[in-house]
Amino acid sequence: MTFDGSHGLEGFERWAALAAWIASLGLAVVLQRWQVGLRRLERSRWWASNGRDVLNLAALALLMESLRAMGFPRPEALLVGASALLPLILLSSLAAGRKRLVALLGLVAAVVGAPIAVAPGRVQALASAITSP
């Protein structure tokens, strides 16, 4: 089932899946911001690094599930979700001390998420070509 193809998502389902993708990107940005706060605790709290891993896993799960709602199969959803999340993780680790980190993360999330919002069928076809043997 592809989002912009013949298999299916029409009308409300299409817009709901798109809204889920946008919301999951927004939540991934929020989780990355929280992760930066946990990094500051890491020196004094042994559990902070595990908490950061849990936040990254939660962000990936949100992204994957929104892609699954668009009709992406699991392997493609994992590849595309991880590809969307990695720049956010990298930016949050490189720019942790910046005052405008959330704005930067939001901008990167918009750039990374736009192709999926605009042409998810093409993104899915590319991901499928990569994940297929």
SULNOR-V252332 format. One record per helix or strand of 3 or more residues. SS is the DSSP state (@ for helix, = for strand). FROM is the first residue (numbers start at 1). TO is the last residue. If there is no record, write none. Layout:
# SULNOR-V252332
<<SS/FROM/TO> <SS/FROM/TO>>
This chain:
# SULNOR-V252332
<<@/11/41> <@/48/70> <@/74/94> <@/101/118> <@/120/131>>
